[in-house]
Amino acid sequence: MSRRRYRAPAAPGAILGGLFLLLVAWRIWQETNRTENLPSTLDERQYDVERVIDGDTLLLANRARVRLIGVDTPETVKPEHPVEPWGPEATQFTRAFVAAGRVRLQFDKERFDRYDRFLAYVWVEDRMLNEELVRAGLARVELAYNYSPAMKTRFRRAEAAAQAAHRGIWSVAAGQLVTPVRD
């Protein structure tokens, strides 16, 4: 008479290991698929905006990330970095500015930043988001990028106007908000 051998079910560790390998394979496939579908070039034309990432960065419907050239808004989504004053306001300004969902991109000398985001001037009709953020006091002029001297001058003028009017980030004096005068 032969005896049947009892087989214990697979050890929980083996099951968890298999699930882990499956998860890793799925994440690798997802990352590969995501980067393969990103556009490597953009033309100067209109694009649909999928979402606003922060005050100076957009995600287009074609998955391209666009960084506004020549301006820098306070941080709101930088990993391991606190939300900076006026950052949420800059993000909300950008959302309202592109609320119609379509923007026109214009490029300059540099096409990409160090994070491989497209660098562009972002237009809605005849208004440029880059300049309007600076004029509203929600961004500083960033001169490190290689872009048109005429645009640098244009942005510096907008920044000077925001500073003179004590708008947004320029309302902060020595780390303190300026208290409004009450009559």
C-alpha positions in Angstrom: 0.0 0.0 0.0 1.5 3.3 -1.0 1.2 6.3 1.1 0.3 9.7 -0.3 2.6 12.4 0.7 1.1 15.4 2.2 2.2 18.6 0.5 2.0 21.7 2.6 0.7 24.8 0.9 3.4 27.3 -0.4 5.0 29.2 2.3 3.7 32.7 2.9 7.2 34.1 2.1 7.1 32.5 -1.3 3.7 34.0 -2.1 4.8 37.4 -0.9 8.0 37.1 -2.9 6.1 36.2 -6.1 3.8 39.2 -5.5 6.7 41.5 -5.0 8.4 40.4 -8.2 5.1 40.9 -10.1 4.8 44.4 -8.6 8.4 45.3 -9.6 7.8 44.0 -13.1 4.6 46.1 -13.4 6.4 49.2 -12.2 9.3 48.7 -14.7 6.8 48.3 -17.5 4.9 51.4 -16.4 8.0 53.6 -16.2 9.2 52.3 -19.6 5.8 52.9 -21.2 5.5 56.3 -19.7 8.9 57.6 -20.9 8.5 56.0 -24.4 5.3 58.0 -24.9 6.7 61.4 -23.9 7.3 63.8 -26.8 10.9 64.5 -27.5 10.0 67.7 -29.4 7.3 70.3 -29.4 6.4 72.8 -32.0 5.4 76.4 -31.4 1.6 76.0 -31.5 -1.4 75.5 -29.2 -1.6 72.6 -26.7 -4.1 71.3 -24.3 -3.1 71.5 -20.6 -3.8 68.4 -18.5 -3.0 70.0 -15.2 -0.9 72.7 -13.4 1.9 71.0 -11.4 2.9 74.2 -9.6 3.1 77.9 -10.4 5.8 77.6 -13.0 5.3 74.0 -14.4 2.5 72.6 -16.6 1.7 69.1 -17.7 0.3 69.0 -21.2 -2.3 66.5 -22.5 0.5 64.9 -24.6 2.4 64.2 -21.3 5.1 66.8 -21.9 6.2 68.8 -18.9 6.7 72.5 -19.6 8.7 74.8 -17.3 8.2 78.5 -17.7 11.4 80.0 -18.9 12.8 83.1 -17.1 10.7 82.9 -14.0 10.7 81.0 -10.6 7.7 80.7 -8.4 7.9 79.7 -4.7 7.9 75.9 -4.2 4.8 73.9 -3.4 5.6 70.3 -4.5 9.4 69.9 -4.2 10.1 66.7 -2.4 11.4 67.1 1.2 10.9 70.9 0.9 8.3 72.9 2.8 5.6 74.9 0.9 7.0 78.4 0.5 5.1 81.6 1.1 3.1 82.7 -2.0 3.6 79.3 -3.6 -0.1 78.2 -3.4 -1.1 81.6 -4.7 1.2 81.3 -7.7 -0.2 77.8 -8.4 -3.7 79.1 -8.2 -2.9 82.1 -10.4 -1.5 79.7 -13.0 -4.6 77.5 -12.8 -6.8 80.5 -13.3 -4.7 81.8 -16.2 -4.8 78.5 -18.1 -8.4 77.7 -17.1 -9.6 77.5 -20.7 -7.3 74.6 -21.1 -5.4 75.7 -24.2 -2.0 77.5 -24.3 0.4 78.5 -27.0 4.0 77.7 -26.5 6.9 79.9 -27.7 10.5 78.7 -27.4 13.8 80.5 -27.1 17.5 79.4 -27.2 17.3 76.7 -24.6 14.7 74.0 -25.1 15.2 71.9 -22.0 16.1 72.4 -18.4 18.3 70.1 -16.3 15.2 67.9 -15.5 14.4 67.5 -19.2 11.3 69.7 -19.0 10.5 71.9 -22.0 11.4 75.6 -21.4 8.8 77.9 -22.9 6.9 81.1 -22.8 3.3 80.2 -22.3 0.7 82.4 -23.9 -3.1 82.5 -23.5 -4.3 84.8 -26.3 -2.1 87.9 -26.1 -1.0 87.5 -22.5 2.2 85.7 -21.4 1.9 83.7 -18.2 5.6 84.0 -17.4 5.4 87.8 -17.4 2.0 88.0 -15.6 3.2 85.9 -12.7 6.2 88.3 -12.2 3.9 91.3 -12.6 1.6 89.9 -9.9 4.5 89.4 -7.5 4.2 85.7 -7.6 7.5 84.9 -9.3 11.0 86.1 -9.4 12.9 86.7 -12.6 15.4 83.9 -13.3 18.3 85.1 -15.4 20.4 81.9 -15.4 18.6 80.4 -18.4 19.9 81.3 -21.9 17.0 83.3 -23.3 16.4 86.5 -25.2 17.9 89.7 -23.7 14.7 91.5 -24.7 12.6 89.0 -22.7 15.0 89.4 -19.7 14.4 93.2 -19.9 10.7 92.7 -20.2 10.6 90.4 -17.1 12.9 92.8 -15.1 10.4 95.7 -15.8 7.5 93.5 -14.6 9.5 92.6 -11.5 10.3 96.2 -10.7 6.6 97.1 -11.0 5.7 94.3 -8.6 8.4 95.4 -6.1 7.4 99.1 -6.3 3.7 98.1 -5.6 4.7 95.6 -2.9 2.8 92.8 -4.5 3.0 89.1 -3.5 6.5 88.0 -2.6 7.6 91.6 -2.5 5.1 92.4 0.3 7.4 90.5 2.6 9.9 92.7 4.5 12.6 91.0 6.6 10.6 87.8 6.7 7.4 89.5 8.0 4.3 90.3 6.1 3.6 94.0 5.8 0.6 94.8 8.0 -2.1 96.8 6.2 -2.9 100.2 7.5 -6.3 100.4 9.1 -8.2 103.7 9.0 
